[in-house]
């Protein structure tokens, strides 16, 4: 049985990856310090013989006994609310955490896949964004703590690949949505879903003309799975290229929920990207991957998921205060 370590295992994306690799017959070690993760996302895995959980911060030395075949490094705050409240921890998990896990991969002779993000492109001057574009990022702006942490992650991962011959993979993740997301965490889908479920008006920043592209969780996991077992070491975009404006997307949510909310507008945050659309040519050609779930289909699944939760469960999905951590 192949053994895989998944960091950020109790998070939205990490928990779905745990599910996938369990289904594929792997022995899964989940690791999370639970600063933004939620154990409820993985408690269904605890009774399984091929799953174990380590409550650990990867910015500290990481030890796994015995053999280890693969590592997926997905430990990081991913929403603006989180990384703006815990900026130092965000920088540390992208730098020290990545360094620790690359060292572990080298020690175990394991293949490691690290989770980068479309935010390495910043507010792009190239559209759509392909992997050869170097980005337009402010290292000293408020979003720099996340953007630059991911850019450093990519740099040190490639250094280990080139200098040590380590088997590495880099996924650049574009906006992804699905069950287990925390409502109101600052990302577009859960923010709008949370407001719709509470009967509040939907908040759009700026004039709503900025664009995003949303990928359903099952498609994202499939792309990551294929990338891990590919022979390609350079970064690859995994996302849905179907682009929409934020205003149009808010109108979709209102139509989906059948409510009477209005759209209200607030000032655009500093360095908020005006466009976000992946060029997935490499994913199609190298991985044979492209998204299968349409946005209307995926949003219906997610809305039904949140509607099925009890008021107490919905309350737990609201964002927590990390400002003192």
N, C-alpha and C positions, 0 to 999 in steps of 0.2 A: 504494500500500500504506500503510495507516494505521500510525502508529508509536506504541507504548505503552511507558512506563517502569514497571517493576514493582520496587519496593523490597522487601527481605526475600525476594528471589527464590529463595534457596537454602534457605529454611525449608519447613516442612511445607505450609502453605497457599499460600505464594508460589510454590512449585515447581509445584503443581497449576494455579495460575492461569497460569503461563507455558505449560504444556501446552495449556490451553484456548485461549489467545489465538493461539498458534502454529497450532493446528488451525483456528481461525477466519480464518487468513490475514493476521494482523498481523505487522508487524516488531516484535519484542520485544527491549527492552533490559532485562536483568536486573541488579539492583544489590544487593550484600550485602557487609557487612564480615566475615561468617563468624564472628561472635562466638558465635552460636547456630545459624547455618545450616550446611548440609553440602553441599559441591559435588557429592557423589555423587547428590544429588536432581535435579541438572540437567545432568550431564555428557552425557546422551543428546541434549541439545539443541545442544551445542557444534559438531557438524559442519554444522548447518543454516545456510543463507545468511541467513535472516531472524531470526537470534538472535545477540546479542552480550552479553557479561558484563563488568560493571565491578565490580572489587573496591574498594568505597568506603564510607566511613562518612557517612551522610546528615546527621549533626550538623555536618559541615563543609560548606563551600560545594559545591553540586551543579551541575555543568555538563553539558549534553547538547548536542552540536552539531546544527545543522540544525533542521528542524521537529519538533514533538512534538505529537501529537493528544490523548493521554490519559496520566494518571499514576495508578497504584494504589500507595498508601502502606501497605505491610504490614511495614515494618521495625520490629520491636520484640520483645524477649523476651516470651514469652506464657505461660510456665509459672512456677508459684510458686518452684520451685527456682532458676530462672534469675534472675527479677527480685528475689528476696530476696538473691542473691549479688552482683548487679550493679545495685544500686538507683539509683546516680547515672546510669549509662548508660541505664537504663530511663526515668528522668525526662527525660534529654536528648533521646532519640530521639522521645519524644512531644511535646516542646516545640520545641527547636531544629531537630530533624529535620523536623517538620511545618512550621515556619516557612520553612525552606529550600525545601521542596517546593512550598509555596503560592506562594512567590516565583517559583520556576521555572515553575509553571503560569501565573502572571500574565504573565511575560515571553513565554512561548510561546503564550499564548491557548489553553491546553490545559484540558480538563476533568479534574478530580482527584477520585478517590474515596479516602477515608481509612478505615482499619480501626479502628473503635472496638470496644467489647466489652460484654457483659452486665455486666461488673464495674462499669460506671458506676452500676448500681443498688445496689451494695454488698450489705448484708444486708437484703433488701427488706421493707418493711412493706405492700406491695401485691402481690397474687398473682392471676393471673400478671402479669408485668411488661409494661406497655405503654409506648410511646414518650413519653407525657405524664408519666410518673412520674419525679420528679427524683432519686430515690435516697436511700439511707441509708448514707453513706460516711464513714469516719473519715479525715481528711486526714493525721493524724499516726500512724496505726497502721502496722504493717509492710506491709500490702497497699496502703497509700496511694500508694506510689511508682508502682504500676501503675495503680490506679484513677484517681488524680488526673491522671496523665499523659494518660490517655484522655479525661478530662473537659475538660482544657485543650485537647486536640486538637480536640474537638468545638466548643469555644467559638471558637477562633481560625479554624477552618474556616468557621464561620457568619459571623464578622466579615469575612473576605475575600469571602464571598458577598454580604453585604449592602453592604459599603463599596465594594468594587471591582467588583461584578457578576460575580465569578468563578463559572464553572460548577463547582459542588461537589456531591459525594454523600457520605453518611455511612452506613456499615453497622455495626450493632451485632451482633457475632458471638457467638452462644451456643456452648456446648461442641460442638466438631467433632472427628471422629475419622476415621482412614483410613490408608492405606499411607504410609510415609515418616515417620511420627511417631517421635520418639526415645523409647525405652523408659525408664521410671523417671524421667520428667522432672517428676513431681509432679502431673500431671493424671490424672484418674481412669482413663480407658481405657488409656493406655500403662502406668500404674503397675500396674494389675491384670493386664494382658497380660504384662508383664515378670515379675511374680511367678508367674503361672501357668506360663509357659514354663520358669522356673527351678525349678519344683516347690516354691515357697515358699508359706507361708500368706499369705492376702490381708489387707492392713492396712486397716482401716476406722477413720477418725477420728471420735471421738464415739460415739454409739450407733447410727449408721447411718441415723437417721431423716431426715437432711437430704436434699433432693431435687436432682436434676439432670435435664437434658433433652439428649439426645445427637443430633447431626445428622451424617449421613454426608457425607464430603468432596464427592462429586459433587453432592449437593443444595446444599451450601453454595456451591460454585463457580457453579452455575447461578443461585442467588439474587443473588450479587454481579454476575454478568454482566448480568442483567436490570436491576439497579439502576443500573449505570453508564450504560446506554442509556435510562434512564427520564428523565422531566422533573421528578423529585422531589428537592428539595434538603435536606429535613429528615431526621433519622435514621430508619432503618428496621431493625427486628429481623429477623435471618435466623437461624433455628434450628428445631429440631424440638420441637413443643409436647407430645410424648408424654413425660410426667414419670415418674420412678421414684425410689425411695429408693436411697441408696448401698448399703444392706444387700441389697436385692433385686437390685441390679445386680451385686454381688459374687457372689451365688448364681447369676446368669445366666452369669457368666464361668466359674465352677467347673463348671457343667453343660455349657457349650460345650466346654471343654477336656478334659472327662472325667477329671479328676484328683481326688485325695482331699484337697486342701487344706482347711484350716479357715479361718474368719474370726477374726482377732484384732483387738482394739479398743485404740486409743490415744487420748490426750487430743485434743480438738478444737483446732486452731490458732486463734489470736486473729483475730477478725473474719471467720472462715469463714462464708459465707452459708448460711442454713438452708434457703432455697428458691431454686430457679432454674428458671423456666419462661417461655418467651417467649409473648407475645400476638402472633400473626402476622397479625392482621386487616389491617393496612396492606399487608403483603407480598402477601396474597391479593388485595386489592382493587386496589392500584396496580400491582403487578408481575405479577399472575396466577401467583404462585409459591406452592408449598407443597412440603414434602419428599415424595419418592416412595419412598425406600428405608427399609424397616422396620429397627428396631434389630437384630432377630435376623439378618436378611439381611446387613446391613452388618458386624456383628461377625464373622460367619462369613467374610466376604471378608478382613477384617483379620487374623483369626487364621490363615487359610490363607496370607496374605502373609508373616507373621512365621515361620510354620512352614517356609516355603520357603527362608528365608535360611540361609546357612551359619553355623557357630558364630562365625567371624570377623566376618561381616556383622552378626550379632546383637550381638556385643561392641561394634561401632561404634555401634549404636543405643542403647547405654547412655549415660546423661547424663555430660557432661564437667564438669570442675571449672573454674568461671569466677571463683573467689574472688579470684585475683590480678590480674584484668584491670581 
